[in-house]
């Protein structure tokens, strides 16, 4: 099988219009499309121009998928079919097998199974195959192995899955167990359920048009429905091609009991080998990054790798981790930032590049950006601390020419302004405007350190309305637990307070790692039965020795309410609600189990509204024994919100027009009480988003009229205030600056 030459993309593609015109003829049946393509090539004749047209067609898979109007058919599979038997006119445009092999190798983060970590079952399988292969070849019974299907239970990590598949392909090929196409071909598809009970069209299309390769089929959509005749029909359809493919079934990382049920269903048709892959740990991810940076000629020191780990935590907090692709993305940013230093680009432009080229106040905080964490917006001190983890302390010098080692000062733009690392200085004064919160945390910190041993320590930080959080321990005499409830509305500074608390617990040697992790409760929930527990354990494992803030406790059920509002079928909505409730219970029960085991090296802060915390404790009474502390976060007043906005102007060195302050205070004072008390109103987060929107309005206005964008007019503010209330209340991922921040 050949692949197209990527270096030929700059050729004139005018002939492509002629070839692709058949795709606009309204074909919806994939067989018709294939016949039309073949006829077009045949009628055109074997000329170089037609070869060019064919080549260009292959490089426009998105056009193919769009024009044939068959979204269930993968454009990648269609191209595989087109390339399976290319006409002679295409040959000059094809790359060699050797070059295709290089492309495959570039997609793999390891080249040998023995280099894998946290994939013990797969490595054991590789060793088993290597041991038995000579005997299979001698007896001519290779099919007894190659006819076995594999069931991969693996997290949603596409680059890792493709690596495992390529390693499997290379294993069977090197041991001469099968005859694959060359260059090696692997297809991964999703066998979504066909509503009419037929075999899914994408699966049918693949089986009818390709062969002699590894075929990976994601059957996650069938979990819980594998005892149906439809799934049996799918398996029978696949088994008919057992001599043409090495089949790999794929499901998420699941509990063993669920995985065993799935295996039982598949084993009714196939011989099956189950292989489980453990989700990658933080240390393993850092090892991969370290090796990648070394291989690129840009080794990183310990502090730079610490910055990488913090950035990786931020990526995982979104619930979006793409394995090696994410690792490579972050490492490439580190290499680029390092080369900015090496280029000495900040000469004569120091103000513009200060955010990236100077050492940050603290690892994990980026200075110089236009928007800062809202709950710290009132801080006007401008004080800085020595950078932790850097032997030079305040070394802000330029990178020496030719020195490729990446240090912390090289990558200060890598991590956003809300991350906290093990080196942050514990200082309650950073919680400006939160005097009540500071007092509560101060009492709790003294209690933990043993300063308070009397009964009053048990209710430190609580008022009369929160007595149900009373601790069963004499806290001053017990080593853990140190878990807490943070009770308050969105945008009242809970995340910032958790970050400061992390630094205190690190200084007190309670947290040996001292990282701050933040996840929504929804992040712990799986998409299918059996996935929640492994996903929860993976998040908790990353947080050992650190503090984990679990926010938006009501998130999953709010989605259910939205479903009801969207007029979804009542039975479906009820089923979804029950599923969500079960998954939520699984997640909380798993967290509780881990809190018992890791009472001395894991601190979890449950953050939410009072009604959500009360419901959580009512549903899981054992939490009251494991969470001895609580902190109450009051809402900001209208004038406090207005002052936060004005302080953000000063903090970010942006001027306001003479009438801006009056306009801001008037706006907030006239906010209806109904809005202020609404559950969707996000307090200081609303102000932070409003500030960001006002800056955006000022930027675009100044670009149009040539005035200064560093001055926000009252009209900019009022225009921003008319933006969507959903956007203004949304908790957004912090922006990161790659290159020079413009302040």
Protein Blocks (a to p, Z undefined) as FASTA:
>chain_A
ZZddfklmmpccklmmmmmmmmmnopabfklmmmmmmmmmmmnopafklmmmmmmmmmmm
mlmmmmnopakbcfklmmmmmmmmccfklmmmpccfklmmmmmmmmpcbfbfklpghilk
mmmmmmmmmmmmmmmmmnopmmmmmmpccdddddddfklmmmmmmmmmmmmmmnopaccd
dddddddddddddfklpacfklmmmmmmgghiaddddfklmgoplmbfklmmmmmmmmmm
mmmpccddddddddfklmmmmmmmmmmmmccdddddddddfklmmmmmmmmmmmnopacd
fklmmmmmmmmmmmmmnopaehjmmmmmmmmmmmmmmmmmmnopmgoplmmmmmmmpccf
bghiaghiabdcfklmmpmnlpacddehianlpacbdcdehiabdcfklmmmmpcckbcc
fkbccdfklmghilmlmmmmmmmmmmmnopaccfklmmgoiafklmmmpcfbdfklcgcj
abdcddddehilpmmmmmmmmmmmmmnomamnlpacdddfklmpcfbehklmmmmmmmmm
mmgoiacddehkllmmmmmmmmmmnopafklmmmmmmmmmmmmmmmmmmmmmmmmmmmml
cccdddddfklmmmmmmmmmmlmmmmmbccddddddfklmmmmmmmmmmmnopacdfklm
mmmmmmmmmpcfklmmpmklghjmmmmmmmmmmmmmmmmmmmmnopafkbccfklmmmmm
mmcfklmmpccdddddehjddZZ
